[in-house]
Amino acid sequence: MSDSTENPAFRATSRVLLIDSSGATLMFLHYGKNHGIVPRWITPGGGVDPGETHDQAAIRELFEETGLVVDSVPAPFLDEDFDPDQRWHRYQRGHWAWYDIRTDRFEPVRDGWTEEELVDVVEWRWMTADDMEADGHEVEPAELPAMLRRLVRPTFTAAEVQAQPVIDLPSFTNDDAVDLGLIAVGVIRERRLNLAVRIVLHDDVVFQAKLLRTGPDNDPWLSGKAAVVTRFGEPSLLVKLRHEEAGTPFTDRADVDHDVLKAHGGSMPIKVDGVVVGTITTSGEPDTVDHATTAEAVRRFLAR
């Protein structure tokens, strides 16, 4: 876990997300280069030693820091240069490889810890993305909750989606649409997701925002998911799940234009007295993540 002082300008590291069946990952509350800065939560992992590959470093670090023995690791899901946070690190430039390993929950052992780690590690805990965001300490990197959510994609049944609240009010104005859109942006930012959001009311785009790396490529998905809601009157993910649970995937239907209608999660209806007058749609992450984000925005809007 600790920084090497051999090359303070650059450091290659391997980091591992150990994910249990509940979607939680093992985290260490760890001081950085000095105890004058509050500790932050980090995953198991550390520097790549001379002559090691990133894979070999991940295997070694897992054993040293947790006691878990693995013979191999999957291909990294992220492999890129990064700018180390100077509050915690001595080196100026970094490159890290991130690994996703599924495991039963266990208590790590400290037999392989260095003297420095025995002092610097305050505690360990299995944490979900929500746990990380609710805790008072920072997480490194800050995007880690979003990374975990992408790897631990929510799953839904048709019954679960049908039971979720939808907007059905006596009236719904442009101002309401903007309020809903701003709530959705807040959820997206909280969760650090790569998402675009669009709200259409009476065939007019009243609100749209594209966050992080979203752009024109999301437009067909925003339109296609909303078109499914408009045609079927229910969330786009529900349409998809109904077809799958019936054994007839929506994508197999020959009676629809699949360039126009995209039955993927992320769009929900806006109703006035039971009649669909608009849609709220997100696009950019796996479709169940899109749906979960849209549903949370709707929930918060209705709970105001």
Number of C-alpha atoms within 10 A of each C-alpha: 25 18 17 16 11 9 11 13 11 17 24 20 21 28 26 24 23 21 22 19 11 12 18 22 24 23 22 22 20 24 25 22 16 13 12 10 11 14 22 20 26 23 25 22 27 24 22 22 15 8 8 12 13 25 20 17 23 27 20 22 25 24 21 21 22 19 18 16 12 12 7 10 15 10 13 17 11 13 14 10 13 13 11 18 15 12 14 21 18 20 19 15 17 17 17 21 21 21 21 19 14 12 13 9 15 12 12 16 13 14 12 15 18 14 8 11 16 13 12 20 19 14 10 16 15 19 21 21 18 14 13 19 17 10 11 9 13 16 20 15 15 14 12 20 22 19 18 19 21 15 14 18 15 15 11 15 14 16 11 10 21 15 9 12 13 18 21 17 13 9 10 17 10 16 11 13 23 15 14 22 25 18 19 28 23 13 17 24 15 12 19 18 25 18 25 27 28 23 27 21 19 11 11 10 14 18 19 17 16 19 16 13 11 18 13 9 10 18 17 15 24 23 21 23 27 33 19 24 28 22 11 13 21 22 31 30 28 26 23 20 22 16 18 15 11 8 9 13 15 19 16 10 11 8 6 12 11 14 10 15 22 25 27 26 28 31 36 31 27 27 21 15 12 12 12 21 19 26 29 30 33 34 30 24 20 16 21 18 23 26 27 19 27 28 23 17 22 23 17 13 18 14 7 5
